[in-house]
Amino acid sequence: MSSLRLILTSTAAAVATLSVQVLGLVTLAPADFGLFSIVYLAGAFALSLALSLICEAATRSRAGVPAAWSDFSGASTEFALIFAAAGGLVVAVIPSPLAPYWWLVALAIGGSAYRSTARFYAVENRDTRGSVLGDVVGAVVAIALCAVTLLLHGGELAWVLGTWAASSVAAAAFSRWPALSRPGALVRWVRERRAAIAPLVRDSLIMDASSIGTPYALAPILGVGPFGVYRAVSNVAAPVRLLLNPIRPRIARLRMSLTTVTAVIAGGVVLGAAAAGVLLLLGQTSWPLGTLRDLVPFAVPTAVFVMANMVGHTFYIVSRLRASRGDLLAARLVQTALGVVGPLLGALLGGLSGAIWAYALSTLLSSLYWLFVARRSGHTPVTA
């Protein structure tokens, strides 16, 4: 895949996902944005687990031979269907303003789960059609529905969820379609790649304990409205992750030279400063900004978080496929301990402000540890 096409597909994927998050951030009140964040985190958990069970497991165990599409797509399809059904069912049975929209949640989670695995396979195997078309269609649908929502349905939770669902399903529909396979493809996939999957899943579950488990624990402590503001900090850093995730296979091949490390850190500082500047400028306007306006007083910790997120996420991707099991586990435990204890303690002692500052500083410390692990790793993926 040429560099131009890689940039196109990565940008389109980032736009599709980012537009949905920004739409919720600038149109929903903090309480509704908190509800949206709760189900969006469930989708994030599905993507995290899909990377470990399917995508990076294929890379880590390939031994020079790419996984067959029939095996890969069979496991991906069953995985997406399982998470779509589980997400929709949980939302349907729990009394909340989200309950009537259980089917939108199911479509969004299932569509995004399949699309993320299919595009990873396409990028890894230089399949231009399998990556570019789905990303572009998803971005077009997302932008069109965002415009409709902003003009006619601002502040309506159903339209934000519908935009997420429609763009996810559209991107999945224009991905490479799965090959027919016997039921049980996911079970067979896991059984055949158990050695490669085990450290990756363990790493993901430990990571999700802080990135997903902690927010769920904070929601009842802070309340739904302040929880929405807390989650907005992470959303401001979303462009960084969204630009990095589509090119994970390329980032994993970076050489950990001093030049590379310096460039990554400098990029993080620039992005953090830009985030703070934008927030402060928006705070001087009278525009209706939804939950984003409530984040303006926290511009400084948000800048720290954005910078740390850029650095940590880059070196985390490098470490995932290169670090030894021991180093990977140690780094993840450090990040989880900081990510769980920090925000919870901050929330208990200082409410919303304490939680946000603790979140930013915990992320900064863990990013430095990921840098240390990436620097001491080798230059090729570990095979088991």
Contacts in CASP RR format, 6 or more apart in sequence:
PFRMAT RR
TARGET T0000
AUTHOR 0000-0000-0000
METHOD contacts of the structure
MODEL  1
MSSLRLILTSTAAAVATLSVQVLGLVTLAPADFGLFSIVYLAGAFALSLA
LSLICEAATRSRAGVPAAWSDFSGASTEFALIFAAAGGLVVAVIPSPLAP
YWWLVALAIGGSAYRSTARFYAVENRDTRGSVLGDVVGAVVAIALCAVTL
LLHGGELAWVLGTWAASSVAAAAFSRWPALSRPGALVRWVRERRAAIAPL
VRDSLIMDASSIGTPYALAPILGVGPFGVYRAVSNVAAPVRLLLNPIRPR
IARLRMSLTTVTAVIAGGVVLGAAAAGVLLLLGQTSWPLGTLRDLVPFAV
PTAVFVMANMVGHTFYIVSRLRASRGDLLAARLVQTALGVVGPLLGALLG
GLSGAIWAYALSTLLSSLYWLFVARRSGHTPVTA
1 9 0 8 1.000
1 123 0 8 1.000
1 126 0 8 1.000
1 127 0 8 1.000
1 128 0 8 1.000
1 131 0 8 1.000
5 128 0 8 1.000
5 131 0 8 1.000
5 132 0 8 1.000
6 123 0 8 1.000
6 247 0 8 1.000
6 250 0 8 1.000
8 132 0 8 1.000
8 135 0 8 1.000
8 136 0 8 1.000
9 119 0 8 1.000
9 123 0 8 1.000
9 128 0 8 1.000
9 131 0 8 1.000
9 132 0 8 1.000
9 135 0 8 1.000
9 136 0 8 1.000
9 246 0 8 1.000
10 135 0 8 1.000
10 243 0 8 1.000
10 246 0 8 1.000
10 247 0 8 1.000
11 243 0 8 1.000
12 132 0 8 1.000
12 134 0 8 1.000
12 135 0 8 1.000
12 136 0 8 1.000
12 138 0 8 1.000
12 139 0 8 1.000
13 119 0 8 1.000
13 135 0 8 1.000
13 139 0 8 1.000
13 242 0 8 1.000
13 245 0 8 1.000
13 246 0 8 1.000
14 239 0 8 1.000
14 242 0 8 1.000
14 243 0 8 1.000
14 246 0 8 1.000
15 139 0 8 1.000
15 142 0 8 1.000
15 143 0 8 1.000
16 135 0 8 1.000
16 138 0 8 1.000
16 139 0 8 1.000
16 141 0 8 1.000
16 142 0 8 1.000
16 167 0 8 1.000
16 171 0 8 1.000
17 142 0 8 1.000
17 238 0 8 1.000
17 242 0 8 1.000
18 238 0 8 1.000
18 239 0 8 1.000
18 242 0 8 1.000
19 139 0 8 1.000
19 142 0 8 1.000
19 143 0 8 1.000
19 146 0 8 1.000
19 163 0 8 1.000
19 167 0 8 1.000
20 142 0 8 1.000
20 146 0 8 1.000
20 160 0 8 1.000
20 163 0 8 1.000
20 164 0 8 1.000
20 167 0 8 1.000
21 40 0 8 1.000
21 235 0 8 1.000
21 238 0 8 1.000
22 146 0 8 1.000
22 235 0 8 1.000
23 146 0 8 1.000
23 149 0 8 1.000
23 150 0 8 1.000
23 160 0 8 1.000
23 163 0 8 1.000
24 33 0 8 1.000
24 36 0 8 1.000
24 160 0 8 1.000
24 291 0 8 1.000
25 33 0 8 1.000
25 232 0 8 1.000
25 235 0 8 1.000
25 290 0 8 1.000
25 291 0 8 1.000
25 292 0 8 1.000
26 288 0 8 1.000
26 289 0 8 1.000
26 290 0 8 1.000
26 291 0 8 1.000
26 292 0 8 1.000
27 149 0 8 1.000
27 150 0 8 1.000
27 154 0 8 1.000
27 155 0 8 1.000
27 156 0 8 1.000
27 160 0 8 1.000
27 290 0 8 1.000
28 34 0 8 1.000
28 36 0 8 1.000
28 155 0 8 1.000
28 157 0 8 1.000
28 160 0 8 1.000
28 290 0 8 1.000
28 291 0 8 1.000
29 155 0 8 1.000
29 225 0 8 1.000
29 290 0 8 1.000
29 291 0 8 1.000
30 224 0 8 1.000
30 225 0 8 1.000
30 226 0 8 1.000
30 227 0 8 1.000
30 228 0 8 1.000
30 229 0 8 1.000
30 290 0 8 1.000
30 291 0 8 1.000
30 294 0 8 1.000
31 224 0 8 1.000
31 225 0 8 1.000
31 228 0 8 1.000
32 97 0 8 1.000
32 155 0 8 1.000
32 157 0 8 1.000
33 225 0 8 1.000
33 228 0 8 1.000
33 231 0 8 1.000
33 232 0 8 1.000
33 290 0 8 1.000
33 291 0 8 1.000
34 219 0 8 1.000
34 224 0 8 1.000
34 225 0 8 1.000
34 227 0 8 1.000
34 228 0 8 1.000
34 231 0 8 1.000
35 96 0 8 1.000
35 97 0 8 1.000
35 98 0 8 1.000
35 157 0 8 1.000
35 224 0 8 1.000
36 157 0 8 1.000
36 160 0 8 1.000
36 161 0 8 1.000
37 215 0 8 1.000
37 227 0 8 1.000
37 228 0 8 1.000
37 231 0 8 1.000
38 98 0 8 1.000
38 216 0 8 1.000
38 219 0 8 1.000
39 87 0 8 1.000
39 91 0 8 1.000
39 98 0 8 1.000
39 105 0 8 1.000
39 108 0 8 1.000
39 109 0 8 1.000
39 161 0 8 1.000
40 164 0 8 1.000
41 212 0 8 1.000
41 215 0 8 1.000
41 216 0 8 1.000
42 87 0 8 1.000
42 90 0 8 1.000
42 105 0 8 1.000
42 109 0 8 1.000
43 83 0 8 1.000
43 108 0 8 1.000
43 109 0 8 1.000
43 112 0 8 1.000
43 113 0 8 1.000
44 211 0 8 1.000
44 212 0 8 1.000
45 208 0 8 1.000
45 212 0 8 1.000
46 79 0 8 1.000
46 80 0 8 1.000
46 83 0 8 1.000
46 109 0 8 1.000
46 110 0 8 1.000
46 112 0 8 1.000
46 113 0 8 1.000
47 112 0 8 1.000
47 113 0 8 1.000
47 116 0 8 1.000
48 204 0 8 1.000
48 207 0 8 1.000
48 208 0 8 1.000
48 211 0 8 1.000
48 212 0 8 1.000
49 79 0 8 1.000
49 201 0 8 1.000
49 204 0 8 1.000
49 208 0 8 1.000
50 76 0 8 1.000
50 79 0 8 1.000
50 80 0 8 1.000
50 113 0 8 1.000
50 116 0 8 1.000
50 117 0 8 1.000
51 116 0 8 1.000
51 120 0 8 1.000
51 200 0 8 1.000
51 204 0 8 1.000
52 197 0 8 1.000
52 200 0 8 1.000
52 201 0 8 1.000
52 203 0 8 1.000
52 204 0 8 1.000
53 75 0 8 1.000
53 79 0 8 1.000
53 186 0 8 1.000
53 189 0 8 1.000
53 190 0 8 1.000
53 197 0 8 1.000
53 200 0 8 1.000
53 201 0 8 1.000
54 72 0 8 1.000
54 75 0 8 1.000
54 76 0 8 1.000
54 79 0 8 1.000
54 117 0 8 1.000
54 189 0 8 1.000
55 116 0 8 1.000
55 117 0 8 1.000
55 120 0 8 1.000
55 121 0 8 1.000
55 124 0 8 1.000
56 200 0 8 1.000
56 320 0 8 1.000
56 321 0 8 1.000
57 189 0 8 1.000
57 193 0 8 1.000
57 196 0 8 1.000
57 197 0 8 1.000
57 200 0 8 1.000
58 66 0 8 1.000
58 67 0 8 1.000
58 72 0 8 1.000
58 121 0 8 1.000
58 124 0 8 1.000
58 193 0 8 1.000
59 124 0 8 1.000
59 249 0 8 1.000
59 252 0 8 1.000
59 321 0 8 1.000
59 381 0 8 1.000
60 196 0 8 1.000
60 200 0 8 1.000
60 321 0 8 1.000
60 381 0 8 1.000
60 382 0 8 1.000
60 383 0 8 1.000
60 384 0 8 1.000
61 193 0 8 1.000
61 195 0 8 1.000
61 196 0 8 1.000
61 383 0 8 1.000
61 384 0 8 1.000
63 383 0 8 1.000
66 124 0 8 1.000
66 125 0 8 1.000
67 121 0 8 1.000
69 121 0 8 1.000
69 176 0 8 1.000
69 179 0 8 1.000
70 179 0 8 1.000
70 180 0 8 1.000
70 181 0 8 1.000
71 181 0 8 1.000
71 185 0 8 1.000
71 188 0 8 1.000
71 189 0 8 1.000
72 117 0 8 1.000
72 121 0 8 1.000
72 189 0 8 1.000
73 118 0 8 1.000
73 121 0 8 1.000
73 176 0 8 1.000
73 177 0 8 1.000
73 178 0 8 1.000
73 179 0 8 1.000
73 181 0 8 1.000
74 178 0 8 1.000
74 179 0 8 1.000
74 181 0 8 1.000
74 185 0 8 1.000
74 186 0 8 1.000
74 189 0 8 1.000
75 185 0 8 1.000
75 186 0 8 1.000
75 188 0 8 1.000
75 189 0 8 1.000
75 190 0 8 1.000
76 113 0 8 1.000
76 114 0 8 1.000
76 117 0 8 1.000
76 118 0 8 1.000
76 178 0 8 1.000
77 114 0 8 1.000
77 178 0 8 1.000
77 185 0 8 1.000
78 183 0 8 1.000
78 184 0 8 1.000
78 185 0 8 1.000
78 186 0 8 1.000
79 113 0 8 1.000
79 114 0 8 1.000
79 117 0 8 1.000
79 186 0 8 1.000
80 110 0 8 1.000
80 111 0 8 1.000
80 113 0 8 1.000
80 114 0 8 1.000
80 117 0 8 1.000
80 172 0 8 1.000
81 110 0 8 1.000
82 186 0 8 1.000
83 109 0 8 1.000
83 110 0 8 1.000
83 113 0 8 1.000
84 106 0 8 1.000
84 107 0 8 1.000
84 109 0 8 1.000
84 110 0 8 1.000
84 111 0 8 1.000
84 113 0 8 1.000
85 106 0 8 1.000
87 102 0 8 1.000
87 105 0 8 1.000
87 106 0 8 1.000
87 109 0 8 1.000
88 102 0 8 1.000
88 103 0 8 1.000
88 105 0 8 1.000
88 106 0 8 1.000
88 109 0 8 1.000
89 102 0 8 1.000
91 98 0 8 1.000
91 99 0 8 1.000
91 101 0 8 1.000
91 102 0 8 1.000
91 105 0 8 1.000
91 106 0 8 1.000
92 99 0 8 1.000
92 102 0 8 1.000
93 99 0 8 1.000
97 157 0 8 1.000
98 105 0 8 1.000
98 157 0 8 1.000
98 161 0 8 1.000
100 158 0 8 1.000
101 157 0 8 1.000
101 158 0 8 1.000
101 161 0 8 1.000
101 162 0 8 1.000
104 158 0 8 1.000
104 161 0 8 1.000
104 162 0 8 1.000
104 164 0 8 1.000
104 165 0 8 1.000
105 161 0 8 1.000
105 165 0 8 1.000
107 165 0 8 1.000
107 166 0 8 1.000
107 168 0 8 1.000
107 169 0 8 1.000
108 161 0 8 1.000
108 162 0 8 1.000
108 164 0 8 1.000
108 165 0 8 1.000
108 168 0 8 1.000
108 169 0 8 1.000
109 168 0 8 1.000
110 168 0 8 1.000
110 172 0 8 1.000
111 168 0 8 1.000
111 169 0 8 1.000
111 171 0 8 1.000
111 172 0 8 1.000
112 164 0 8 1.000
112 168 0 8 1.000
112 171 0 8 1.000
112 172 0 8 1.000
114 172 0 8 1.000
114 175 0 8 1.000
114 178 0 8 1.000
115 134 0 8 1.000
115 168 0 8 1.000
115 171 0 8 1.000
115 172 0 8 1.000
115 175 0 8 1.000
118 130 0 8 1.000
118 172 0 8 1.000
118 175 0 8 1.000
118 176 0 8 1.000
119 130 0 8 1.000
119 131 0 8 1.000
119 134 0 8 1.000
119 135 0 8 1.000
119 175 0 8 1.000
119 246 0 8 1.000
120 248 0 8 1.000
120 249 0 8 1.000
121 127 0 8 1.000
121 176 0 8 1.000
122 128 0 8 1.000
122 129 0 8 1.000
122 130 0 8 1.000
122 131 0 8 1.000
122 175 0 8 1.000
122 176 0 8 1.000
123 131 0 8 1.000
123 246 0 8 1.000
123 247 0 8 1.000
123 248 0 8 1.000
123 249 0 8 1.000
123 250 0 8 1.000
124 249 0 8 1.000
127 176 0 8 1.000
129 176 0 8 1.000
130 175 0 8 1.000
130 176 0 8 1.000
133 174 0 8 1.000
133 175 0 8 1.000
134 170 0 8 1.000
134 171 0 8 1.000
134 172 0 8 1.000
134 174 0 8 1.000
134 175 0 8 1.000
135 171 0 8 1.000
135 246 0 8 1.000
137 170 0 8 1.000
137 171 0 8 1.000
137 173 0 8 1.000
137 174 0 8 1.000
138 167 0 8 1.000
138 168 0 8 1.000
138 170 0 8 1.000
138 171 0 8 1.000
138 174 0 8 1.000
139 167 0 8 1.000
141 166 0 8 1.000
141 167 0 8 1.000
141 170 0 8 1.000
141 171 0 8 1.000
142 163 0 8 1.000
142 166 0 8 1.000
142 167 0 8 1.000
145 159 0 8 1.000
145 162 0 8 1.000
145 163 0 8 1.000
145 166 0 8 1.000
145 167 0 8 1.000
146 163 0 8 1.000
148 159 0 8 1.000
149 156 0 8 1.000
149 159 0 8 1.000
149 160 0 8 1.000
149 163 0 8 1.000
153 159 0 8 1.000
155 290 0 8 1.000
190 197 0 8 1.000
195 384 0 8 1.000
196 383 0 8 1.000
196 384 0 8 1.000
199 325 0 8 1.000
199 328 0 8 1.000
199 329 0 8 1.000
200 320 0 8 1.000
202 329 0 8 1.000
202 332 0 8 1.000
203 320 0 8 1.000
203 328 0 8 1.000
203 329 0 8 1.000
203 332 0 8 1.000
206 329 0 8 1.000
206 332 0 8 1.000
206 333 0 8 1.000
206 335 0 8 1.000
206 336 0 8 1.000
207 332 0 8 1.000
207 335 0 8 1.000
207 336 0 8 1.000
209 336 0 8 1.000
209 340 0 8 1.000
210 335 0 8 1.000
210 336 0 8 1.000
210 338 0 8 1.000
210 339 0 8 1.000
210 340 0 8 1.000
211 339 0 8 1.000
213 340 0 8 1.000
214 339 0 8 1.000
214 340 0 8 1.000
214 343 0 8 1.000
214 344 0 8 1.000
215 227 0 8 1.000
215 230 0 8 1.000
215 231 0 8 1.000
217 344 0 8 1.000
218 227 0 8 1.000
218 230 0 8 1.000
218 343 0 8 1.000
218 344 0 8 1.000
218 347 0 8 1.000
218 355 0 8 1.000
219 227 0 8 1.000
221 344 0 8 1.000
221 347 0 8 1.000
221 348 0 8 1.000
222 230 0 8 1.000
222 347 0 8 1.000
222 351 0 8 1.000
222 352 0 8 1.000
222 355 0 8 1.000
226 351 0 8 1.000
226 352 0 8 1.000
228 291 0 8 1.000
229 291 0 8 1.000
229 294 0 8 1.000
229 295 0 8 1.000
229 298 0 8 1.000
229 352 0 8 1.000
229 356 0 8 1.000
230 343 0 8 1.000
230 352 0 8 1.000
230 355 0 8 1.000
230 356 0 8 1.000
230 359 0 8 1.000
232 291 0 8 1.000
232 292 0 8 1.000
232 294 0 8 1.000
232 295 0 8 1.000
233 295 0 8 1.000
233 298 0 8 1.000
233 301 0 8 1.000
233 302 0 8 1.000
233 305 0 8 1.000
233 356 0 8 1.000
233 359 0 8 1.000
233 360 0 8 1.000
234 305 0 8 1.000
236 275 0 8 1.000
236 279 0 8 1.000
236 295 0 8 1.000
236 302 0 8 1.000
236 305 0 8 1.000
236 306 0 8 1.000
237 275 0 8 1.000
237 305 0 8 1.000
237 306 0 8 1.000
237 309 0 8 1.000
237 310 0 8 1.000
240 268 0 8 1.000
240 271 0 8 1.000
240 306 0 8 1.000
240 309 0 8 1.000
240 310 0 8 1.000
240 313 0 8 1.000
241 309 0 8 1.000
241 313 0 8 1.000
244 251 0 8 1.000
244 313 0 8 1.000
244 314 0 8 1.000
244 317 0 8 1.000
248 317 0 8 1.000
251 314 0 8 1.000
251 317 0 8 1.000
251 318 0 8 1.000
252 317 0 8 1.000
252 318 0 8 1.000
252 320 0 8 1.000
252 321 0 8 1.000
252 322 0 8 1.000
252 381 0 8 1.000
254 260 0 8 1.000
254 314 0 8 1.000
254 318 0 8 1.000
255 379 0 8 1.000
256 318 0 8 1.000
256 374 0 8 1.000
256 375 0 8 1.000
256 377 0 8 1.000
256 378 0 8 1.000
256 379 0 8 1.000
261 371 0 8 1.000
261 375 0 8 1.000
264 310 0 8 1.000
264 311 0 8 1.000
264 314 0 8 1.000
264 315 0 8 1.000
265 311 0 8 1.000
267 310 0 8 1.000
268 306 0 8 1.000
268 307 0 8 1.000
268 310 0 8 1.000
268 311 0 8 1.000
269 307 0 8 1.000
271 306 0 8 1.000
271 307 0 8 1.000
271 310 0 8 1.000
272 302 0 8 1.000
272 303 0 8 1.000
272 304 0 8 1.000
272 306 0 8 1.000
272 307 0 8 1.000
272 310 0 8 1.000
273 303 0 8 1.000
273 307 0 8 1.000
275 299 0 8 1.000
275 302 0 8 1.000
275 303 0 8 1.000
275 306 0 8 1.000
276 299 0 8 1.000
276 300 0 8 1.000
276 302 0 8 1.000
276 303 0 8 1.000
277 299 0 8 1.000
277 303 0 8 1.000
279 292 0 8 1.000
279 295 0 8 1.000
279 296 0 8 1.000
279 299 0 8 1.000
279 302 0 8 1.000
280 296 0 8 1.000
280 299 0 8 1.000
282 289 0 8 1.000
282 292 0 8 1.000
282 293 0 8 1.000
282 296 0 8 1.000
283 289 0 8 1.000
283 293 0 8 1.000
283 296 0 8 1.000
295 302 0 8 1.000
298 353 0 8 1.000
298 356 0 8 1.000
301 356 0 8 1.000
301 357 0 8 1.000
301 359 0 8 1.000
301 360 0 8 1.000
301 361 0 8 1.000
302 356 0 8 1.000
302 360 0 8 1.000
304 360 0 8 1.000
304 361 0 8 1.000
304 363 0 8 1.000
304 364 0 8 1.000
305 359 0 8 1.000
305 360 0 8 1.000
305 363 0 8 1.000
305 364 0 8 1.000
307 364 0 8 1.000
308 360 0 8 1.000
308 363 0 8 1.000
308 364 0 8 1.000
308 366 0 8 1.000
308 367 0 8 1.000
309 363 0 8 1.000
309 367 0 8 1.000
311 367 0 8 1.000
311 368 0 8 1.000
311 370 0 8 1.000
311 371 0 8 1.000
312 363 0 8 1.000
312 366 0 8 1.000
312 367 0 8 1.000
312 370 0 8 1.000
312 371 0 8 1.000
315 367 0 8 1.000
315 370 0 8 1.000
315 371 0 8 1.000
315 373 0 8 1.000
315 374 0 8 1.000
316 331 0 8 1.000
316 370 0 8 1.000
316 374 0 8 1.000
318 374 0 8 1.000
318 377 0 8 1.000
319 327 0 8 1.000
319 328 0 8 1.000
319 331 0 8 1.000
319 370 0 8 1.000
319 373 0 8 1.000
319 374 0 8 1.000
319 377 0 8 1.000
320 328 0 8 1.000
321 381 0 8 1.000
321 382 0 8 1.000
322 374 0 8 1.000
322 377 0 8 1.000
322 378 0 8 1.000
322 379 0 8 1.000
322 380 0 8 1.000
322 381 0 8 1.000
322 382 0 8 1.000
323 331 0 8 1.000
323 373 0 8 1.000
323 374 0 8 1.000
323 377 0 8 1.000
323 382 0 8 1.000
324 377 0 8 1.000
324 382 0 8 1.000
325 382 0 8 1.000
327 373 0 8 1.000
327 376 0 8 1.000
327 377 0 8 1.000
328 373 0 8 1.000
330 373 0 8 1.000
331 366 0 8 1.000
331 369 0 8 1.000
331 370 0 8 1.000
331 373 0 8 1.000
334 366 0 8 1.000
334 369 0 8 1.000
335 366 0 8 1.000
335 369 0 8 1.000
335 370 0 8 1.000
338 362 0 8 1.000
338 363 0 8 1.000
338 365 0 8 1.000
338 366 0 8 1.000
339 359 0 8 1.000
339 362 0 8 1.000
339 363 0 8 1.000
339 366 0 8 1.000
341 362 0 8 1.000
342 358 0 8 1.000
342 359 0 8 1.000
342 361 0 8 1.000
342 362 0 8 1.000
343 355 0 8 1.000
343 358 0 8 1.000
343 359 0 8 1.000
343 362 0 8 1.000
344 355 0 8 1.000
345 358 0 8 1.000
346 354 0 8 1.000
346 355 0 8 1.000
346 357 0 8 1.000
346 358 0 8 1.000
347 354 0 8 1.000
347 355 0 8 1.000
347 358 0 8 1.000
END
